[in-house]
Amino acid sequence: MTQAGSGSHSAGDTQRHGFGVDVGGSGIKGGVVDLVTGELVGDRYKIETPQPSTPEAVAEVVAEIVKYFDWTGPVGVTLPAVVTAGVARSAANIDKGWIDTDAKALFARTIGNDLITVLNDADAAGVAEDRYGGGKDKSGVVVLLTFGTGIGSAVLHDGVLLPNTELGHLEVHGKEAEHRAASSVKERKELSYKEWAKEVSKVLETFEALLWPDLFIAGGGISRKSEKWIPHLTNRTPVVAATLLNTAGIVGAALAADTAAAGGHAR
């Protein structure tokens, strides 16, 4: 077990630690994060997502993960959902009972800690990649897109998140973007990387026309094979692969919680 302590730090302390929990449809994982480097401190701890994944059942698992690390400082939690003012407004790959649940209050009550920040999982990944990963040291508008069953999105401007964007649902040439270019479409249609890249390019070109980003970061499992498809893209904006991969949600959640505790913009 990692003895993480409270996560408090003094001015000039280079050992700034935070804590994040990433709630997914199949697993819930958490860990201590070095907020200077964006790396995990020790191993992450993962528990299978309870079925059904009701708010109460998930909250109990999150509390168990926090307890495992003896963590008492700010806690960030991601959900596969739109989250406004701590309230879940949608539910993707988790129980529909989450819709309109005050997730922040639920986690605070179950964990016994009021320093809770809840955010969308793609937003958490975007925050992490922008600070520590593919978007590190990049200014302007950065758009993270996670290619998986659907397409998740996060939009940041000079490090400030515009929360709860759902770019995967935008219509591109008569289809929702994620119905055209999610990695699940590649698998289902048995497309080559080059063929799939043509569809991704159409999606990116549409997003470019709307947002004029300075950088796209490509996430999701297929980003591990970025060399097979990113070179085939024809859109104008640079595209780089995400680098944090499976840790991005934990890292982004920890960073959001730390920012909120310091009076920043995290929700």
Accessible surface in RSA format (square Angstrom, percent):
REM  Atomic radii and reference values for relative SASA: ProtOr
REM  Chains: A
REM  Algorithm: Lee & Richards
REM  Probe-radius: 1.40
REM  Slices: 20
REM RES _ NUM      All-atoms   Total-Side   Main-Chain    Non-polar    All polar
REM                ABS   REL    ABS   REL    ABS   REL    ABS   REL    ABS   REL
RES MET A   1   132.77  68.8  64.12  42.4  68.65 163.4  64.32  54.7  68.45  90.7
RES THR A   2    33.73  24.0  26.91  27.3   6.83  16.3  19.49  26.2  14.25  21.5
RES GLN A   3   130.90  73.2 101.78  74.4  29.12  69.3  58.90 125.4  72.00  54.6
RES ALA A   4    16.74  15.4   0.00   0.0  16.74  38.1   4.22   5.9  12.52  33.2
RES GLY A   5    40.65  50.1   0.00   N/A  40.65  50.1  37.56 103.1   3.09   6.9
RES SER A   6    50.03  42.3  42.04  56.1   7.98  18.4  30.82  65.6  19.21  26.9
RES GLY A   7    12.97  16.0   0.00   N/A  12.97  16.0   4.54  12.5   8.43  18.9
RES SER A   8    95.40  80.6  66.10  88.2  29.29  67.5  49.16 104.7  46.23  64.8
RES HIS A   9    79.44  43.4  47.96  33.3  31.48  80.5  32.74  33.7  46.71  54.3
RES SER A  10    78.09  66.0  66.48  88.7  11.61  26.8  51.33 109.3  26.77  37.5
RES ALA A  11   111.17 102.2  69.40 107.1  41.77  95.0  81.77 115.2  29.40  77.9
RES GLY A  12    78.40  96.7   0.00   N/A  78.40  96.7  44.09 121.0  34.31  76.9
RES ASP A  13    50.10  35.1  33.55  33.4  16.55  39.1  13.45  31.6  36.65  36.6
RES THR A  14    95.99  68.3  89.01  90.2   6.99  16.6  70.60  94.8  25.39  38.4
RES GLN A  15   109.87  61.4 102.27  74.7   7.59  18.1  44.78  95.3  65.08  49.4
RES ARG A  16    63.58  26.7  63.58  32.4   0.00   0.0  20.23  27.7  43.34  26.3
RES HIS A  17    39.07  21.4  36.13  25.1   2.94   7.5  24.95  25.7  14.12  16.4
RES GLY A  18     4.69   5.8   0.00   N/A   4.69   5.8   4.69  12.9   0.00   0.0
RES PHE A  19     0.35   0.2   0.00   0.0   0.35   0.9   0.00   0.0   0.35   1.0
RES GLY A  20     0.00   0.0   0.00   N/A   0.00   0.0   0.00   0.0   0.00   0.0
RES VAL A  21     0.00   0.0   0.00   0.0   0.00   0.0   0.00   0.0   0.00   0.0
RES ASP A  22    18.88  13.2  18.88  18.8   0.00   0.0   0.51   1.2  18.37  18.3
RES VAL A  23     0.85   0.6   0.00   0.0   0.85   2.1   0.00   0.0   0.85   2.3
RES GLY A  24    22.06  27.2   0.00   N/A  22.06  27.2  21.96  60.3   0.10   0.2
RES GLY A  25    28.62  35.3   0.00   N/A  28.62  35.3  11.36  31.2  17.26  38.7
RES SER A  26    90.64  76.6  75.99 101.4  14.65  33.7  50.79 108.2  39.85  55.8
RES GLY A  27     5.01   6.2   0.00   N/A   5.01   6.2   1.89   5.2   3.11   7.0
RES ILE A  28     0.00   0.0   0.00   0.0   0.00   0.0   0.00   0.0   0.00   0.0
RES LYS A  29    31.37  15.3  31.37  19.2   0.00   0.0   3.67   3.3  27.70  29.5
RES GLY A  30     0.00   0.0   0.00   N/A   0.00   0.0   0.00   0.0   0.00   0.0
RES GLY A  31     0.50   0.6   0.00   N/A   0.50   0.6   0.50   1.4   0.00   0.0
RES VAL A  32     0.86   0.6   0.34   0.3   0.52   1.3   0.34   0.3   0.52   1.4
RES VAL A  33     0.00   0.0   0.00   0.0   0.00   0.0   0.00   0.0   0.00   0.0
RES ASP A  34    22.58  15.8  22.58  22.5   0.00   0.0   2.97   7.0  19.62  19.6
RES LEU A  35     4.06   2.3   0.13   0.1   3.93   9.9   0.13   0.1   3.93  10.6
RES VAL A  36    82.18  54.1  58.61  53.1  23.56  56.8  62.94  54.7  19.23  52.2
RES THR A  37    68.90  49.0  47.95  48.6  20.95  49.9  53.11  71.3  15.79  23.9
RES GLY A  38     2.40   3.0   0.00   N/A   2.40   3.0   0.28   0.8   2.12   4.8
RES GLU A  39   115.32  66.2 110.35  83.5   4.97  11.8  37.20  72.0  78.12  63.8
RES LEU A  40    42.75  23.8  18.43  13.2  24.32  61.1  18.43  12.9  24.32  65.5
RES VAL A  41    43.18  28.4  38.88  35.2   4.30  10.4  42.74  37.1   0.44   1.2
RES GLY A  42    51.62  63.7   0.00   N/A  51.62  63.7  32.50  89.2  19.12  42.8
RES ASP A  43   122.05  85.5 112.23 111.7   9.82  23.2  31.15  73.3  90.90  90.7
RES ARG A  44    84.67  35.6  66.24  33.8  18.43  43.9  17.67  24.1  67.00  40.6
RES TYR A  45    60.22  28.1  59.22  33.7   1.00   2.6  33.44  25.1  26.78  33.0
RES LYS A  46   108.55  53.0  84.61  51.9  23.95  57.0  39.45  35.5  69.10  73.6
RES ILE A  47    37.25  21.2  32.63  24.3   4.62  11.1  37.25  26.8   0.00   0.0
RES GLU A  48   143.72  82.5 135.03 102.2   8.69  20.7  48.25  93.3  95.47  77.9
RES THR A  49     6.97   5.0   0.00   0.0   6.97  16.6   0.00   0.0   6.97  10.5
RES PRO A  50    32.45  23.6  21.61  19.7  10.84  39.4  32.45  26.8   0.00   0.0
RES GLN A  51   134.36  75.1  98.47  72.0  35.89  85.5  60.80 129.4  73.56  55.8
RES PRO A  52    92.51  67.4  84.78  77.3   7.73  28.1  89.93  74.3   2.58  16.0
RES SER A  53     7.01   5.9   5.82   7.8   1.19   2.7   0.51   1.1   6.50   9.1
RES THR A  54    41.01  29.2  41.01  41.6   0.00   0.0  33.50  45.0   7.51  11.4
RES PRO A  55     9.91   7.2   9.91   9.0   0.00   0.0   9.91   8.2   0.00   0.0
RES GLU A  56   111.25  63.9 108.89  82.4   2.36   5.6  60.98 117.9  50.27  41.0
RES ALA A  57    31.32  28.8  21.83  33.7   9.49  21.6  29.36  41.4   1.96   5.2
RES VAL A  58     0.00   0.0   0.00   0.0   0.00   0.0   0.00   0.0   0.00   0.0
RES ALA A  59     0.37   0.3   0.37   0.6   0.00   0.0   0.37   0.5   0.00   0.0
RES GLU A  60   109.84  63.1 105.61  79.9   4.23  10.1  39.31  76.0  70.53  57.6
RES VAL A  61    17.05  11.2  16.78  15.2   0.27   0.6  17.03  14.8   0.02   0.1
RES VAL A  62     0.00   0.0   0.00   0.0   0.00   0.0   0.00   0.0   0.00   0.0
RES ALA A  63    17.11  15.7  13.81  21.3   3.30   7.5  14.06  19.8   3.05   8.1
RES GLU A  64    88.70  50.9  83.03  62.8   5.68  13.5  32.73  63.3  55.97  45.7
RES ILE A  65     0.00   0.0   0.00   0.0   0.00   0.0   0.00   0.0   0.00   0.0
RES VAL A  66     5.39   3.5   5.39   4.9   0.00   0.0   5.39   4.7   0.00   0.0
RES LYS A  67   161.01  78.5 152.15  93.4   8.86  21.1 101.94  91.8  59.07  62.9
RES TYR A  68    74.01  34.6  68.06  38.7   5.95  15.5  40.58  30.5  33.43  41.2
RES PHE A  69     1.41   0.7   1.41   0.9   0.00   0.0   1.41   0.9   0.00   0.0
RES ASP A  70    65.09  45.6  52.75  52.5  12.34  29.2  24.81  58.4  40.29  40.2
RES TRP A  71     9.91   4.0   0.54   0.3   9.37  22.0   0.54   0.3   9.37  15.2
RES THR A  72    95.88  68.2  76.25  77.3  19.63  46.8  70.74  95.0  25.14  38.0
RES GLY A  73     4.34   5.4   0.00   N/A   4.34   5.4   4.34  11.9   0.00   0.0
RES PRO A  74    27.07  19.7  26.34  24.0   0.72   2.6  26.34  21.8   0.72   4.5
RES VAL A  75     0.00   0.0   0.00   0.0   0.00   0.0   0.00   0.0   0.00   0.0
RES GLY A  76     0.00   0.0   0.00   N/A   0.00   0.0   0.00   0.0   0.00   0.0
RES VAL A  77     0.00   0.0   0.00   0.0   0.00   0.0   0.00   0.0   0.00   0.0
RES THR A  78     0.00   0.0   0.00   0.0   0.00   0.0   0.00   0.0   0.00   0.0
RES LEU A  79     0.00   0.0   0.00   0.0   0.00   0.0   0.00   0.0   0.00   0.0
RES PRO A  80    10.89   7.9   7.72   7.0   3.18  11.5  10.89   9.0   0.00   0.0
RES ALA A  81     3.34   3.1   0.00   0.0   3.34   7.6   3.26   4.6   0.08   0.2
RES VAL A  82    28.16  18.5  27.57  25.0   0.59   1.4  27.57  24.0   0.59   1.6
RES VAL A  83     0.87   0.6   0.35   0.3   0.52   1.2   0.35   0.3   0.52   1.4
RES THR A  84    52.06  37.0  50.56  51.3   1.50   3.6  48.44  65.1   3.62   5.5
RES ALA A  85    89.71  82.5  55.11  85.0  34.60  78.7  69.71  98.2  19.99  53.0
RES GLY A  86     2.88   3.6   0.00   N/A   2.88   3.6   1.71   4.7   1.17   2.6
RES VAL A  87    22.96  15.1  22.96  20.8   0.00   0.0  22.96  20.0   0.00   0.0
RES ALA A  88     0.00   0.0   0.00   0.0   0.00   0.0   0.00   0.0   0.00   0.0
RES ARG A  89   113.81  47.8  94.87  48.4  18.93  45.1  29.38  40.2  84.43  51.2
RES SER A  90    39.06  33.0  37.57  50.1   1.49   3.4  33.69  71.7   5.37   7.5
RES ALA A  91     8.73   8.0   0.00   0.0   8.73  19.9   0.46   0.7   8.26  21.9
RES ALA A  92    53.14  48.9  48.43  74.7   4.71  10.7  53.14  74.8   0.00   0.0
RES ASN A  93   114.57  79.0  83.82  81.0  30.75  74.0  25.05  60.3  89.52  86.5
RES ILE A  94    11.18   6.4   0.00   0.0  11.18  26.9   4.51   3.2   6.67  18.1
RES ASP A  95    44.91  31.5  35.17  35.0   9.74  23.0   9.64  22.7  35.27  35.2
RES LYS A  96   136.79  66.7 127.55  78.3   9.24  22.0  97.56  87.8  39.24  41.8
RES GLY A  97    41.64  51.4   0.00   N/A  41.64  51.4  29.23  80.2  12.41  27.8
RES TRP A  98     0.00   0.0   0.00   0.0   0.00   0.0   0.00   0.0   0.00   0.0
RES ILE A  99    76.74  43.7  62.34  46.4  14.40  34.7  62.34  44.9  14.40  39.1
RES ASP A 100    98.01  68.7  75.12  74.8  22.89  54.1  26.88  63.3  71.13  70.9
RES THR A 101    29.12  20.7  22.82  23.1   6.30  15.0  19.35  26.0   9.77  14.8
RES ASP A 102    69.08  48.4  61.87  61.6   7.20  17.0  23.86  56.1  45.22  45.1
RES ALA A 103     0.00   0.0   0.00   0.0   0.00   0.0   0.00   0.0   0.00   0.0
RES LYS A 104    84.15  41.1  84.15  51.6   0.00   0.0  35.48  31.9  48.67  51.8
RES ALA A 105    42.25  38.8  33.30  51.4   8.95  20.4  39.85  56.1   2.40   6.4
RES LEU A 106    10.80   6.0  10.36   7.4   0.44   1.1  10.49   7.4   0.31   0.8
RES PHE A 107     0.00   0.0   0.00   0.0   0.00   0.0   0.00   0.0   0.00   0.0
RES ALA A 108    15.61  14.4  12.85  19.8   2.76   6.3  13.12  18.5   2.49   6.6
RES ARG A 109   168.84  70.9 141.17  72.0  27.67  65.9  79.64 108.8  89.20  54.1
RES THR A 110    39.55  28.1  12.58  12.8  26.97  64.3  12.28  16.5  27.27  41.2
RES ILE A 111    33.09  18.8   6.19   4.6  26.90  64.8   7.67   5.5  25.43  69.0
RES GLY A 112    67.11  82.8   0.00   N/A  67.11  82.8  33.55  92.1  33.57  75.2
RES ASN A 113    20.19  13.9  12.37  12.0   7.82  18.8  13.71  33.0   6.48   6.3
RES ASP A 114   122.38  85.7 105.10 104.6  17.28  40.9  33.15  78.0  89.24  89.0
RES LEU A 115    93.50  52.1  86.56  61.9   6.94  17.4  93.04  65.3   0.45   1.2
RES ILE A 116     4.22   2.4   0.00   0.0   4.22  10.2   0.03   0.0   4.19  11.4
RES THR A 117     5.59   4.0   5.59   5.7   0.00   0.0   0.40   0.5   5.18   7.8
RES VAL A 118     0.78   0.5   0.00   0.0   0.78   1.9   0.00   0.0   0.78   2.1
RES LEU A 119     1.52   0.8   1.51   1.1   0.01   0.0   1.52   1.1   0.00   0.0
RES ASN A 120    13.92   9.6  13.45  13.0   0.47   1.1   0.38   0.9  13.54  13.1
RES ASP A 121    47.14  33.0  44.36  44.1   2.78   6.6  12.19  28.7  34.95  34.9
RES ALA A 122    10.75   9.9   7.40  11.4   3.35   7.6  10.61  14.9   0.14   0.4
RES ASP A 123     0.20   0.1   0.20   0.2   0.00   0.0   0.00   0.0   0.20   0.2
RES ALA A 124     0.00   0.0   0.00   0.0   0.00   0.0   0.00   0.0   0.00   0.0
RES ALA A 125    13.20  12.1  13.20  20.4   0.00   0.0  13.20  18.6   0.00   0.0
RES GLY A 126     0.01   0.0   0.00   N/A   0.01   0.0   0.01   0.0   0.00   0.0
RES VAL A 127    21.73  14.3  20.55  18.6   1.19   2.9  20.59  17.9   1.15   3.1
RES ALA A 128     0.00   0.0   0.00   0.0   0.00   0.0   0.00   0.0   0.00   0.0
RES GLU A 129     1.24   0.7   1.24   0.9   0.00   0.0   0.89   1.7   0.34   0.3
RES ASP A 130    16.22  11.4  11.30  11.2   4.92  11.6   0.32   0.8  15.90  15.9
RES ARG A 131   118.30  49.7 109.37  55.8   8.93  21.3  33.16  45.3  85.14  51.6
RES TYR A 132    27.06  12.6   8.74   5.0  18.32  47.7   9.25   6.9  17.81  22.0
RES GLY A 133    12.06  14.9   0.00   N/A  12.06  14.9   1.48   4.1  10.58  23.7
RES GLY A 134    15.20  18.7   0.00   N/A  15.20  18.7   7.24  19.9   7.96  17.8
RES GLY A 135     0.39   0.5   0.00   N/A   0.39   0.5   0.00   0.0   0.39   0.9
RES LYS A 136   115.74  56.5 105.74  64.9  10.01  23.8  48.98  44.1  66.76  71.1
RES ASP A 137   138.21  96.8  89.87  89.5  48.34 114.3  43.60 102.6  94.61  94.4
RES LYS A 138   110.56  53.9  95.22  58.4  15.34  36.5  40.50  36.5  70.06  74.6
RES SER A 139    87.05  73.6  74.31  99.2  12.74  29.4  38.02  81.0  49.03  68.7
RES GLY A 140    16.27  20.1   0.00   N/A  16.27  20.1  15.15  41.6   1.13   2.5
RES VAL A 141    31.77  20.9  31.77  28.8   0.00   0.0  31.77  27.6   0.00   0.0
RES VAL A 142     1.54   1.0   1.54   1.4   0.00   0.0   1.54   1.3   0.00   0.0
RES VAL A 143     0.00   0.0   0.00   0.0   0.00   0.0   0.00   0.0   0.00   0.0
RES LEU A 144     1.79   1.0   1.79   1.3   0.00   0.0   1.79   1.3   0.00   0.0
RES LEU A 145     1.66   0.9   1.66   1.2   0.00   0.0   1.66   1.2   0.00   0.0
RES THR A 146    36.11  25.7  35.06  35.5   1.05   2.5  25.15  33.8  10.96  16.6
RES PHE A 147     3.18   1.6   2.64   1.6   0.54   1.4   2.64   1.6   0.54   1.5
RES GLY A 148    27.50  33.9   0.00   N/A  27.50  33.9  27.20  74.6   0.31   0.7
RES THR A 149   120.14  85.4 100.38 101.8  19.75  47.1  64.15  86.2  55.98  84.6
RES GLY A 150    21.19  26.1   0.00   N/A  21.19  26.1  13.42  36.8   7.77  17.4
RES ILE A 151     9.73   5.5   0.00   0.0   9.73  23.5   0.61   0.4   9.12  24.7
RES GLY A 152    23.93  29.5   0.00   N/A  23.93  29.5  20.03  55.0   3.90   8.7
RES SER A 153     2.78   2.3   0.09   0.1   2.69   6.2   0.00   0.0   2.78   3.9
RES ALA A 154     0.00   0.0   0.00   0.0   0.00   0.0   0.00   0.0   0.00   0.0
RES VAL A 155    10.66   7.0  10.66   9.6   0.00   0.0  10.66   9.3   0.00   0.0
RES LEU A 156     2.01   1.1   1.60   1.1   0.41   1.0   1.96   1.4   0.05   0.1
RES HIS A 157   104.61  57.2 103.04  71.6   1.57   4.0  62.53  64.4  42.08  49.0
RES ASP A 158    84.12  58.9  58.30  58.0  25.82  61.0  31.63  74.4  52.49  52.3
RES GLY A 159    44.69  55.1   0.00   N/A  44.69  55.1  17.40  47.7  27.29  61.1
RES VAL A 160    77.63  51.1  71.32  64.6   6.31  15.2  74.60  64.8   3.03   8.2
RES LEU A 161    28.20  15.7  11.65   8.3  16.55  41.6  11.97   8.4  16.23  43.7
RES LEU A 162   104.49  58.2 102.34  73.2   2.15   5.4 104.22  73.2   0.27   0.7
RES PRO A 163    47.22  34.4  35.56  32.4  11.65  42.4  35.56  29.4  11.65  72.4
RES ASN A 164    29.31  20.2  14.20  13.7  15.11  36.4  10.44  25.1  18.87  18.2
RES THR A 165    24.39  17.3  12.65  12.8  11.74  28.0  19.02  25.5   5.37   8.1
RES GLU A 166    78.06  44.8  63.05  47.7  15.02  35.8  36.27  70.2  41.79  34.1
RES LEU A 167    19.23  10.7  19.14  13.7   0.09   0.2  19.21  13.5   0.01   0.0
RES GLY A 168     1.31   1.6   0.00   N/A   1.31   1.6   0.89   2.5   0.42   0.9
RES HIS A 169    93.69  51.2  79.38  55.2  14.32  36.6  56.24  58.0  37.45  43.6
RES LEU A 170    62.16  34.6  59.58  42.6   2.58   6.5  61.79  43.4   0.37   1.0
RES GLU A 171   126.89  72.8 105.86  80.1  21.02  50.0  29.80  57.6  97.09  79.3
RES VAL A 172     1.28   0.8   0.00   0.0   1.28   3.1   1.28   1.1   0.00   0.0
RES HIS A 173   134.90  73.7  95.49  66.4  39.41 100.8  73.37  75.6  61.53  71.6
RES GLY A 174    58.91  72.7   0.00   N/A  58.91  72.7  25.91  71.1  33.00  73.9
RES LYS A 175    86.03  42.0  80.28  49.3   5.75  13.7  62.19  56.0  23.84  25.4
RES GLU A 176    60.50  34.7  56.21  42.5   4.29  10.2  16.05  31.0  44.45  36.3
RES ALA A 177     0.00   0.0   0.00   0.0   0.00   0.0   0.00   0.0   0.00   0.0
RES GLU A 178    30.56  17.5  28.56  21.6   1.99   4.7   1.20   2.3  29.35  24.0
RES HIS A 179   101.52  55.5  97.16  67.5   4.36  11.2  61.87  63.8  39.65  46.1
RES ARG A 180    25.52  10.7  22.98  11.7   2.53   6.0   2.11   2.9  23.41  14.2
RES ALA A 181     0.00   0.0   0.00   0.0   0.00   0.0   0.00   0.0   0.00   0.0
RES ALA A 182     0.03   0.0   0.03   0.1   0.00   0.0   0.03   0.0   0.00   0.0
RES SER A 183    12.16  10.3  12.11  16.2   0.05   0.1   2.74   5.8   9.43  13.2
RES SER A 184    30.89  26.1  27.48  36.7   3.40   7.8  24.32  51.8   6.57   9.2
RES VAL A 185     3.86   2.5   3.86   3.5   0.00   0.0   3.86   3.4   0.00   0.0
RES LYS A 186    31.78  15.5  31.29  19.2   0.49   1.2   2.82   2.5  28.96  30.8
RES GLU A 187   128.61  73.8 109.20  82.6  19.41  46.2  46.52  90.0  82.10  67.0
RES ARG A 188   159.10  66.8 127.65  65.1  31.45  74.9  78.13 106.8  80.97  49.1
RES LYS A 189   101.03  49.3  75.03  46.0  26.00  61.9  56.20  50.6  44.83  47.7
RES GLU A 190   154.56  88.7 123.96  93.8  30.60  72.9  45.14  87.3 109.42  89.3
RES LEU A 191    37.84  21.1  32.31  23.1   5.53  13.9  32.57  22.9   5.27  14.2
RES SER A 192    55.65  47.0  43.53  58.1  12.12  27.9  50.34 107.2   5.31   7.4
RES TYR A 193    49.32  23.0  47.27  26.9   2.05   5.3  35.41  26.6  13.91  17.1
RES LYS A 194   122.32  59.7 120.39  73.9   1.93   4.6  63.24  56.9  59.08  62.9
RES GLU A 195    86.04  49.4  82.57  62.5   3.47   8.3  27.63  53.4  58.41  47.7
RES TRP A 196     0.00   0.0   0.00   0.0   0.00   0.0   0.00   0.0   0.00   0.0
RES ALA A 197     0.11   0.1   0.11   0.2   0.00   0.0   0.11   0.2   0.00   0.0
RES LYS A 198   126.02  61.5 120.59  74.0   5.43  12.9  69.51  62.6  56.51  60.2
RES GLU A 199    35.52  20.4  35.52  26.9   0.00   0.0  10.94  21.2  24.57  20.1
RES VAL A 200     0.35   0.2   0.35   0.3   0.00   0.0   0.35   0.3   0.00   0.0
RES SER A 201     4.30   3.6   4.30   5.7   0.00   0.0   4.14   8.8   0.16   0.2
RES LYS A 202    73.25  35.7  72.82  44.7   0.43   1.0  38.58  34.7  34.67  36.9
RES VAL A 203     0.00   0.0   0.00   0.0   0.00   0.0   0.00   0.0   0.00   0.0
RES LEU A 204     2.94   1.6   2.94   2.1   0.00   0.0   2.94   2.1   0.00   0.0
RES GLU A 205    74.36  42.7  67.56  51.1   6.80  16.2  28.09  54.3  46.27  37.8
RES THR A 206    35.41  25.2  30.04  30.5   5.37  12.8  24.70  33.2  10.71  16.2
RES PHE A 207     0.27   0.1   0.16   0.1   0.11   0.3   0.27   0.2   0.00   0.0
RES GLU A 208     2.41   1.4   2.41   1.8   0.00   0.0   0.00   0.0   2.41   2.0
RES ALA A 209    71.09  65.4  48.32  74.6  22.76  51.8  51.55  72.6  19.54  51.8
RES LEU A 210   110.11  61.3  80.43  57.5  29.68  74.6  82.60  58.0  27.51  74.0
RES LEU A 211    57.88  32.2  41.55  29.7  16.33  41.0  45.57  32.0  12.31  33.1
RES TRP A 212   171.29  68.7 158.56  76.7  12.73  29.9 143.57  76.5  27.73  45.0
RES PRO A 213    11.95   8.7   0.19   0.2  11.76  42.7   0.19   0.2  11.76  73.1
RES ASP A 214    79.37  55.6  63.81  63.5  15.56  36.8  19.13  45.0  60.23  60.1
RES LEU A 215     6.90   3.8   6.90   4.9   0.00   0.0   6.90   4.8   0.00   0.0
RES PHE A 216     2.02   1.0   2.02   1.3   0.00   0.0   2.02   1.2   0.00   0.0
RES ILE A 217     0.95   0.5   0.46   0.3   0.49   1.2   0.50   0.4   0.45   1.2
RES ALA A 218     2.47   2.3   1.39   2.1   1.09   2.5   2.47   3.5   0.00   0.0
RES GLY A 219     1.86   2.3   0.00   N/A   1.86   2.3   1.86   5.1   0.00   0.0
RES GLY A 220    28.37  35.0   0.00   N/A  28.37  35.0  19.73  54.1   8.63  19.3
RES GLY A 221    43.13  53.2   0.00   N/A  43.13  53.2  25.08  68.8  18.05  40.4
RES ILE A 222    22.82  13.0  13.49  10.1   9.33  22.5  19.18  13.8   3.64   9.9
RES SER A 223     4.19   3.5   0.00   0.0   4.19   9.7   0.00   0.0   4.19   5.9
RES ARG A 224   126.65  53.2  95.91  48.9  30.73  73.2  54.65  74.7  72.00  43.6
RES LYS A 225    99.95  48.8  99.95  61.3   0.00   0.0  50.65  45.6  49.31  52.5
RES SER A 226    21.13  17.9  20.92  27.9   0.21   0.5   1.13   2.4  20.00  28.0
RES GLU A 227   115.90  66.5  95.57  72.3  20.32  48.4  69.01 133.5  46.89  38.3
RES LYS A 228    98.67  48.1  88.64  54.4  10.04  23.9  54.02  48.6  44.65  47.6
RES TRP A 229     0.63   0.3   0.63   0.3   0.00   0.0   0.63   0.3   0.00   0.0
RES ILE A 230    33.02  18.8  28.21  21.0   4.81  11.6  28.21  20.3   4.81  13.0
RES PRO A 231    97.66  71.2  59.67  54.4  37.98 138.1  71.16  58.8  26.50 164.7
RES HIS A 232    76.92  42.0  63.12  43.9  13.80  35.3  36.65  37.8  40.26  46.8
RES LEU A 233    24.35  13.6   4.80   3.4  19.55  49.1   4.80   3.4  19.55  52.6
RES THR A 234   107.22  76.3  77.12  78.2  30.10  71.7  73.21  98.3  34.01  51.4
RES ASN A 235    19.41  13.4   0.93   0.9  18.48  44.5   1.39   3.3  18.02  17.4
RES ARG A 236   136.54  57.3  99.61  50.8  36.93  87.9  71.27  97.4  65.27  39.6
RES THR A 237     9.91   7.1   3.37   3.4   6.54  15.6   3.63   4.9   6.28   9.5
RES PRO A 238    82.77  60.3  71.31  65.0  11.46  41.6  82.77  68.3   0.00   0.0
RES VAL A 239    23.65  15.6   6.40   5.8  17.25  41.6   6.40   5.6  17.25  46.8
RES VAL A 240    52.19  34.3  48.54  43.9   3.65   8.8  52.19  45.3   0.00   0.0
RES ALA A 241    25.51  23.5  17.73  27.4   7.78  17.7  17.73  25.0   7.78  20.6
RES ALA A 242    11.38  10.5   4.87   7.5   6.52  14.8   4.87   6.9   6.52  17.3
RES THR A 243    84.96  60.4  60.23  61.1  24.73  58.9  61.16  82.1  23.80  36.0
RES LEU A 244    31.85  17.7  23.70  17.0   8.15  20.5  26.01  18.3   5.83  15.7
RES LEU A 245    74.56  41.5  52.90  37.8  21.67  54.5  63.78  44.8  10.79  29.0
RES ASN A 246    78.78  54.3  70.76  68.4   8.02  19.3  16.30  39.2  62.48  60.4
RES THR A 247    38.28  27.2  38.28  38.8   0.00   0.0  32.64  43.8   5.63   8.5
RES ALA A 248     7.07   6.5   7.07  10.9   0.00   0.0   7.07   9.9   0.00   0.0
RES GLY A 249     7.28   9.0   0.00   N/A   7.28   9.0   3.05   8.4   4.23   9.5
RES ILE A 250     0.00   0.0   0.00   0.0   0.00   0.0   0.00   0.0   0.00   0.0
RES VAL A 251     0.13   0.1   0.13   0.1   0.00   0.0   0.13   0.1   0.00   0.0
RES GLY A 252     0.00   0.0   0.00   N/A   0.00   0.0   0.00   0.0   0.00   0.0
RES ALA A 253     0.00   0.0   0.00   0.0   0.00   0.0   0.00   0.0   0.00   0.0
RES ALA A 254     0.27   0.3   0.00   0.0   0.27   0.6   0.00   0.0   0.27   0.7
RES LEU A 255     7.65   4.3   7.65   5.5   0.00   0.0   7.65   5.4   0.00   0.0
RES ALA A 256     6.78   6.2   4.15   6.4   2.63   6.0   6.78   9.5   0.00   0.0
RES ALA A 257     2.17   2.0   0.92   1.4   1.25   2.8   0.99   1.4   1.17   3.1
RES ASP A 258    20.28  14.2  19.09  19.0   1.19   2.8   2.12   5.0  18.16  18.1
RES THR A 259    43.24  30.8  39.45  40.0   3.79   9.0  33.56  45.1   9.68  14.6
RES ALA A 260    33.93  31.2  16.42  25.3  17.50  39.8  17.74  25.0  16.19  42.9
RES ALA A 261    58.18  53.5  16.65  25.7  41.53  94.5  26.05  36.7  32.13  85.1
RES ALA A 262    90.04  82.8  46.49  71.7  43.55  99.1  59.81  84.2  30.22  80.1
RES GLY A 263    68.42  84.4   0.00   N/A  68.42  84.4  34.99  96.0  33.43  74.9
RES GLY A 264    37.89  46.7   0.00   N/A  37.89  46.7  20.16  55.3  17.73  39.7
RES HIS A 265   149.50  81.7 130.35  90.6  19.15  49.0  87.19  89.9  62.31  72.5
RES ALA A 266    24.52  22.5   5.20   8.0  19.33  44.0  10.20  14.4  14.33  37.9
RES ARG A 267    65.79  27.6  43.99  22.4  21.80  51.9  55.22  75.5  10.57   6.4
END  Absolute sums over single chains surface
CHAIN  1 A    11835.4       9003.4       2831.9       6516.8       5318.6
END  Absolute sums over all chains
TOTAL         11835.4       9003.4       2831.9       6516.8       5318.6
